[in-house]
Amino acid sequence: MHDRRWRLSFFPAKDYLSPSERRLPALVALTGTLFSALLAALVVLLGRQRALALAQAQVSDDARRQSEERFSAVFRQAAVGMAQIDTQTGRFVRVNQKYADIVGYSVAQMCKTDFQSISHPEDLVVDLARLERLKAGEISEYHMEKRYFHQDGHTLWVDLTVSSMWAPGEPPGFHIAVVQDITERKQMEDSLRGSELRLRGILQRLPVGVCLVQADGLMKFRNDQFVQICGYTEDDIPRGEDWWPTVYPDVQYREQARATWMAARAKAIEGDGTIASGEYTIHCKDGQQRTVEIAGHRGRRPPFHPGGSQPAQGGRRGNPLPGLLRPAHPPAQSPPAAGPAAAGAGHQRQAPAQRRLAAAGPRQLQDPQ
C-alpha cells in the first residue's frame, strides 16, 4: 500500500487438533506394522502347511506305490486265478496268468473279452443276478460254483468269489474275481453219486432186508425186502430210537435183546468188526411174530442196532453209525438174540432148510462209519 509491501505471518495461539487426532498417525503406523507382521506370519504358516502337505502326499504316494506293487506281486503269483473286471461292462481289465491258464486263453486275449462270453448260459443268469445285488450295495461279495467254456470247447467248473473294489456310497467301478479250477472234484462227485446210485440199486435187489442207519440215528435207507419182512416203512420207524419199542414191545425181551447185542458187539470189536448173525424174534407191523436172522458190521465207532445200543453199565443210548456196507455171513446155528445187529431185518426163519439157504447168501448189512 502506497508502494509498501506487507508480510503477514500467522502463529497459532493454541492447538486445534484433539488428542485422538494427534494419536491417529501413530495408530495408523502401528496398525500397518501389525498387519505386515500378521501377513508375514500367514505367509510363513501357509508355506509350512504346503511343505507338510507335500511331504504327506509324498508319503501317501510311496505307500500307494508300495501297496500297488504288493498287490501286483500277489496278483501275478497267486495260486488261483485273479482278474480285475469292469463291473458295468464285464470286460477283463487285468488278468493273472493262472486265470488265463484255467480257461486256456492268453492274458492279452482275456483283456479283449468279457466274462459273459466264457460263462455257461445256465450259470450266467445266477452270476448276473448276484452281480446286480453287488452293484446295488446289498452284498459286498458273493461266492458260487459255475461253468466256463475252455478255449478248446470243453466245459470246466470253477469256484468263483467276487468282491467289490469301490467304497460304500461310491458308484460301482471294478470288482475282483477269484477262481479256482474244481473240475476234477466235480467229476469225482459225479462218479461217487453214480456209484451210490448203483450201490442203492444193488441193495434194493438183494434177497435180504437191508437198512442203513446214520450217526444221527436217521434210518437213511431200507430196501423193499426189509419192508416186506417187518412191514415198517420210513413213516412208521423214521429213526433208530423208534425201532426198539416198536419191534420189541415186551420190556423184558427188549432188555435181553440189548444185552445180546452188546455181547455180539464186544466180540466184533475184538475181531474184524463183523457181527455174527443171530436169530431174533420181532413184532411185525401186521401183528405177527417172526424169527429173522440178522448180521452186521461195525465201523470205527461201536456198531448199533437200528434202535441204537445201550452201554453195559446202563448209560445213555448211543447214536447209530453211517459207513461202509459189508455183508456178514452168520454161522449156521446162532444163539437166540433179540435185536437187529446192524440196521434192519434179514429173512424170515421158518424151517431148517430156509436157514441153510440163508447161510449161503448175504445177511443184514451194517452201515459203519
C-alpha positions as CSV (number, residue, x, y, z in Angstrom):
1,M,0.0,0.0,0.0
2,H,1.4,3.3,-1.1
3,D,4.4,1.4,-2.5
4,R,4.8,-0.5,0.7
5,R,4.8,-4.3,1.0
6,W,3.4,-6.0,4.0
7,R,4.3,-9.5,5.2
8,L,1.7,-11.2,7.3
9,S,2.6,-14.1,9.5
10,F,0.1,-16.1,11.4
11,F,1.0,-18.0,14.5
12,P,-1.5,-20.4,16.2
13,A,-2.3,-19.3,19.6
14,K,-3.5,-22.8,20.5
15,D,-3.6,-26.4,19.0
16,Y,-6.8,-27.1,17.2
17,L,-6.3,-31.0,17.0
18,S,-8.0,-33.1,19.5
19,P,-5.9,-35.7,21.5
20,S,-7.3,-38.6,19.4
21,E,-6.5,-36.8,16.2
22,R,-2.9,-36.2,17.4
23,R,-2.6,-40.0,18.1
24,L,-4.0,-41.0,14.8
25,P,-0.7,-41.1,12.8
26,A,0.9,-43.3,15.4
27,L,-2.1,-45.6,15.4
28,V,-2.0,-45.8,11.6
29,A,1.7,-46.7,11.7
30,L,1.2,-49.3,14.4
31,T,-1.7,-50.9,12.6
32,G,0.3,-51.1,9.4
33,T,3.2,-52.7,11.3
34,L,0.9,-55.3,12.9
35,F,-0.8,-56.0,9.6
36,S,2.5,-56.6,7.9
37,A,3.6,-58.9,10.7
38,L,0.4,-60.9,10.5
39,L,0.7,-61.1,6.8
40,A,4.2,-62.3,7.1
41,A,3.2,-64.9,9.7
42,L,0.4,-66.1,7.5
43,V,2.7,-66.5,4.5
44,V,5.1,-68.5,6.7
45,L,2.3,-70.6,8.0
46,L,0.9,-71.3,4.6
47,G,4.4,-72.2,3.4
48,R,4.9,-74.6,6.2
49,Q,1.5,-76.2,5.6
50,R,2.2,-76.6,1.9
51,A,5.5,-78.2,2.7
52,L,3.8,-80.5,5.2
53,A,1.1,-81.4,2.7
54,L,3.7,-82.1,0.0
55,A,5.5,-84.4,2.5
56,Q,2.3,-86.2,3.4
57,A,1.4,-86.6,-0.3
58,Q,4.8,-88.0,-1.0
59,V,4.4,-90.5,1.9
60,S,1.0,-91.4,0.7
61,D,2.2,-91.8,-2.8
62,D,5.0,-94.0,-1.7
63,A,2.6,-96.1,0.4
64,R,0.2,-96.3,-2.5
65,R,3.0,-97.4,-4.8
66,Q,4.2,-100.0,-2.4
67,S,0.7,-101.3,-1.9
68,E,0.2,-101.4,-5.7
69,E,3.5,-103.3,-6.0
70,R,2.5,-105.8,-3.4
71,F,-0.9,-106.2,-4.9
72,S,0.6,-106.7,-8.4
73,A,3.0,-109.3,-7.0
74,V,0.2,-111.2,-5.3
75,F,-1.9,-110.8,-8.4
76,R,0.7,-112.3,-10.7
77,Q,2.0,-115.0,-8.4
78,A,-1.3,-116.2,-6.9
79,A,-2.0,-119.9,-7.0
80,V,-5.6,-119.1,-8.0
81,G,-7.0,-117.2,-10.9
82,M,-7.5,-113.5,-10.3
83,A,-9.0,-110.8,-12.5
84,Q,-10.0,-107.2,-12.2
85,I,-13.2,-106.7,-14.1
86,D,-15.2,-103.6,-15.2
87,T,-18.4,-104.0,-13.2
88,Q,-20.5,-102.1,-15.7
89,T,-19.4,-104.0,-18.9
90,G,-17.9,-107.2,-17.5
91,R,-14.7,-106.7,-19.5
92,F,-11.5,-108.0,-18.1
93,V,-9.2,-105.1,-17.2
94,R,-6.4,-107.1,-15.7
95,V,-5.9,-110.9,-15.5
96,N,-3.2,-113.0,-14.0
97,Q,-1.6,-115.9,-15.8
98,K,-3.3,-118.5,-13.6
99,Y,-6.8,-117.3,-14.6
100,A,-5.8,-117.3,-18.3
101,D,-4.4,-120.9,-18.0
102,I,-7.6,-122.1,-16.4
103,V,-9.7,-121.1,-19.4
104,G,-7.0,-121.7,-22.0
105,Y,-6.5,-118.1,-23.3
106,S,-3.6,-115.8,-23.1
107,V,-3.6,-112.7,-20.9
108,A,-3.8,-110.5,-23.9
109,Q,-6.8,-112.4,-25.3
110,M,-8.6,-112.3,-21.9
111,C,-8.3,-108.5,-21.8
112,K,-10.1,-108.2,-25.1
113,T,-13.2,-110.1,-23.9
114,D,-15.7,-110.2,-21.0
115,F,-16.7,-112.8,-18.5
116,Q,-20.1,-113.2,-20.1
117,S,-18.6,-114.6,-23.2
118,I,-16.8,-117.5,-21.5
119,S,-19.6,-118.3,-18.9
120,H,-22.1,-121.1,-19.3
121,P,-25.6,-119.6,-20.1
122,E,-27.3,-121.5,-17.2
123,D,-24.8,-120.3,-14.7
124,L,-24.5,-116.7,-16.2
125,V,-28.1,-116.0,-15.1
126,V,-27.3,-116.6,-11.5
127,D,-24.0,-114.8,-11.7
128,L,-25.5,-111.6,-13.2
129,A,-28.3,-111.6,-10.6
130,R,-25.8,-111.7,-7.8
131,L,-23.7,-109.1,-9.5
132,E,-26.7,-106.7,-9.6
133,R,-27.1,-107.2,-5.8
134,L,-23.4,-106.4,-5.5
135,K,-23.8,-103.2,-7.5
136,A,-26.8,-102.2,-5.5
137,G,-24.8,-102.4,-2.3
138,E,-26.9,-105.3,-0.9
139,I,-23.9,-107.5,-0.6
140,S,-20.1,-106.8,-0.6
141,E,-19.1,-110.1,-2.1
142,Y,-20.6,-113.4,-3.3
143,H,-19.5,-117.0,-3.9
144,M,-20.7,-119.6,-6.4
145,E,-19.7,-122.6,-8.4
146,K,-20.1,-122.0,-12.1
147,R,-19.0,-123.4,-15.5
148,Y,-16.7,-121.7,-18.0
149,F,-16.1,-122.6,-21.7
150,H,-12.5,-123.5,-22.3
151,Q,-10.8,-122.2,-25.4
152,D,-10.8,-125.7,-26.9
153,G,-14.5,-126.0,-26.4
154,H,-14.9,-128.2,-23.3
155,T,-16.7,-127.1,-20.2
156,L,-14.9,-126.7,-16.9
157,W,-16.1,-126.0,-13.3
158,V,-14.6,-123.2,-11.2
159,D,-15.1,-122.0,-7.7
160,L,-15.8,-118.2,-8.1
161,T,-15.6,-115.5,-5.4
162,V,-16.4,-111.9,-6.4
163,S,-15.6,-108.8,-4.3
164,S,-16.3,-105.1,-4.9
165,M,-13.4,-102.7,-5.2
166,W,-15.4,-99.5,-4.5
167,A,-16.1,-97.9,-1.2
168,P,-19.6,-97.8,0.3
169,G,-21.6,-94.9,-1.3
170,E,-19.4,-94.7,-4.4
171,P,-20.7,-95.7,-7.8
172,P,-19.7,-99.2,-8.9
173,G,-16.4,-99.3,-10.8
174,F,-14.4,-102.5,-10.7
175,H,-14.6,-105.8,-8.9
176,I,-12.2,-108.6,-8.3
177,A,-12.9,-112.2,-9.4
178,V,-11.0,-115.1,-7.8
179,V,-11.5,-118.5,-9.5
180,Q,-10.2,-122.0,-8.8
181,D,-10.5,-125.0,-11.1
182,I,-12.7,-127.6,-9.4
183,T,-13.4,-129.7,-12.5
184,E,-11.7,-132.9,-11.0
185,R,-13.7,-132.5,-7.8
186,K,-16.9,-132.2,-9.7
187,Q,-16.1,-135.2,-11.8
188,M,-15.3,-137.2,-8.6
189,E,-18.6,-136.1,-7.1
190,D,-20.5,-137.2,-10.2
191,S,-18.6,-140.5,-10.0
192,L,-19.4,-141.0,-6.4
193,R,-23.0,-140.1,-7.0
194,G,-23.2,-142.7,-9.8
195,S,-21.6,-145.3,-7.5
196,E,-24.1,-144.5,-4.8
197,L,-27.0,-144.9,-7.2
198,R,-25.6,-148.2,-8.4
199,L,-25.0,-149.4,-4.8
200,R,-28.5,-148.5,-3.9
201,G,-29.8,-150.4,-6.9
202,I,-27.8,-153.5,-5.8
203,L,-29.0,-153.2,-2.2
204,Q,-32.6,-152.8,-3.4
205,R,-32.4,-156.1,-5.4
206,L,-30.8,-158.1,-2.6
207,P,-33.0,-161.1,-1.4
208,V,-32.5,-160.0,2.3
209,G,-33.7,-156.9,4.2
210,V,-31.2,-154.1,4.4
211,C,-31.5,-150.9,6.5
212,L,-28.8,-148.3,6.9
213,V,-28.6,-146.0,10.0
214,Q,-26.7,-142.7,10.1
215,A,-24.8,-141.4,13.0
216,D,-27.6,-139.1,14.0
217,G,-30.0,-142.0,14.3
218,L,-31.8,-141.5,11.0
219,M,-32.7,-144.7,9.1
220,K,-31.5,-143.4,5.8
221,F,-32.2,-146.4,3.6
222,R,-34.2,-149.6,3.7
223,N,-34.9,-151.9,0.8
224,D,-38.2,-153.4,-0.3
225,Q,-37.3,-156.8,1.2
226,F,-36.8,-155.1,4.6
227,V,-40.3,-153.6,4.4
228,Q,-41.8,-156.9,3.2
229,I,-40.3,-158.8,6.2
230,C,-41.2,-156.4,9.0
231,G,-43.8,-154.2,7.4
232,Y,-42.4,-150.9,8.8
233,T,-41.8,-148.1,6.4
234,E,-40.0,-144.8,6.9
235,D,-43.2,-143.2,8.3
236,D,-43.6,-145.9,10.9
237,I,-40.0,-146.0,12.1
238,P,-38.0,-143.0,10.9
239,R,-35.2,-143.1,13.5
240,G,-33.2,-145.7,15.3
241,E,-34.6,-145.0,18.7
242,D,-38.1,-145.8,17.4
243,W,-37.1,-149.3,16.5
244,W,-36.7,-150.9,19.9
245,P,-40.1,-150.1,21.5
246,T,-41.9,-150.8,18.2
247,V,-40.3,-154.1,17.2
248,Y,-39.8,-155.4,20.8
249,P,-42.9,-154.2,22.8
250,D,-42.1,-156.7,25.6
251,V,-39.7,-154.8,28.0
252,Q,-38.0,-157.9,29.4
253,Y,-37.4,-159.3,25.9
254,R,-36.1,-155.9,24.8
255,E,-33.6,-155.8,27.5
256,Q,-32.4,-159.3,26.7
257,A,-32.0,-158.2,23.1
258,R,-29.9,-155.3,24.1
259,A,-27.7,-157.5,26.3
260,T,-27.2,-160.0,23.5
261,W,-26.4,-157.2,21.1
262,M,-23.8,-155.7,23.4
263,A,-22.1,-159.1,23.8
264,A,-22.0,-159.6,20.0
265,R,-20.7,-156.0,19.6
266,A,-17.9,-156.7,22.1
267,K,-16.8,-159.7,20.1
268,A,-16.9,-157.7,16.9
269,I,-14.7,-155.0,18.4
270,E,-12.1,-157.6,19.3
271,G,-12.3,-159.2,15.9
272,D,-12.5,-157.9,12.4
273,G,-15.7,-155.9,13.0
274,T,-18.1,-158.5,11.7
275,I,-21.2,-159.0,13.9
276,A,-22.0,-162.7,14.0
277,S,-25.6,-163.5,12.8
278,G,-28.2,-164.4,15.3
279,E,-31.9,-165.3,15.4
280,Y,-34.2,-162.5,16.5
281,T,-38.0,-162.6,17.1
282,I,-39.5,-159.3,16.0
283,H,-43.0,-158.0,16.2
284,C,-44.1,-157.0,12.7
285,K,-46.5,-154.3,11.6
286,D,-49.2,-156.9,10.8
287,G,-49.1,-158.2,14.3
288,Q,-47.2,-161.4,13.5
289,Q,-44.1,-162.6,15.4
290,R,-41.4,-163.5,13.0
291,T,-38.0,-165.1,13.6
292,V,-35.3,-163.5,11.5
293,E,-31.6,-163.9,11.1
294,I,-29.6,-160.7,11.3
295,A,-25.9,-159.9,11.0
296,G,-23.9,-156.7,10.9
297,H,-20.6,-154.9,10.6
298,R,-19.1,-152.3,12.9
299,G,-17.2,-149.2,11.7
300,R,-14.6,-147.1,13.5
301,R,-17.2,-146.5,16.3
302,P,-19.2,-149.3,18.0
303,P,-21.9,-150.8,15.8
304,F,-25.5,-150.2,16.6
305,H,-28.9,-151.9,16.3
306,P,-31.4,-150.0,14.3
307,G,-32.6,-148.5,17.5
308,G,-29.1,-147.7,18.9
309,S,-27.3,-149.6,21.7
310,Q,-27.2,-149.3,25.4
311,P,-23.9,-149.4,27.2
312,A,-23.3,-152.3,29.5
313,Q,-23.2,-150.0,32.5
314,G,-26.6,-148.6,31.6
315,G,-25.5,-145.3,30.2
316,R,-27.2,-143.2,27.5
317,R,-28.2,-144.9,24.3
318,G,-25.6,-144.4,21.5
319,N,-26.0,-142.9,18.1
320,P,-26.3,-145.3,15.1
321,L,-23.4,-145.1,12.7
322,P,-23.0,-144.5,8.9
323,G,-20.2,-146.0,6.9
324,L,-19.1,-148.7,4.6
325,L,-21.5,-151.6,3.9
326,R,-20.2,-155.1,4.3
327,P,-22.3,-158.3,4.2
328,A,-22.0,-160.5,7.2
329,H,-22.2,-164.3,6.9
330,P,-23.5,-165.7,10.2
331,P,-22.8,-169.2,11.4
332,A,-25.4,-172.0,10.6
333,Q,-26.5,-172.0,14.2
334,S,-26.7,-168.8,16.3
335,P,-27.8,-168.4,19.9
336,P,-31.2,-166.7,20.2
337,A,-30.9,-162.9,20.3
338,A,-33.4,-160.1,20.3
339,G,-32.3,-157.2,18.1
340,P,-31.1,-156.5,14.6
341,A,-27.4,-156.4,14.9
342,A,-26.9,-153.8,12.2
343,A,-29.8,-151.8,10.8
344,G,-32.7,-153.9,9.7
345,A,-34.3,-157.4,9.4
346,G,-33.0,-160.3,7.4
347,H,-35.2,-163.1,6.1
348,Q,-37.9,-165.0,8.0
349,R,-36.7,-168.1,9.7
350,Q,-39.4,-170.8,9.4
351,A,-37.5,-174.1,8.8
352,P,-34.0,-175.6,8.9
353,A,-34.0,-175.7,5.1
354,Q,-34.6,-172.0,5.0
355,R,-31.8,-171.5,7.5
356,R,-29.3,-173.4,5.4
357,L,-30.3,-171.4,2.3
358,A,-29.9,-168.1,4.1
359,A,-26.5,-169.1,5.4
360,A,-25.2,-169.3,1.8
361,G,-26.1,-165.7,1.0
362,P,-25.6,-162.2,2.4
363,R,-27.3,-161.2,5.6
364,Q,-28.3,-158.0,7.2
365,L,-25.9,-155.2,6.5
366,Q,-24.5,-152.7,9.0
367,D,-23.7,-149.1,8.0
368,P,-20.5,-148.4,9.9
369,Q,-18.6,-145.2,9.8
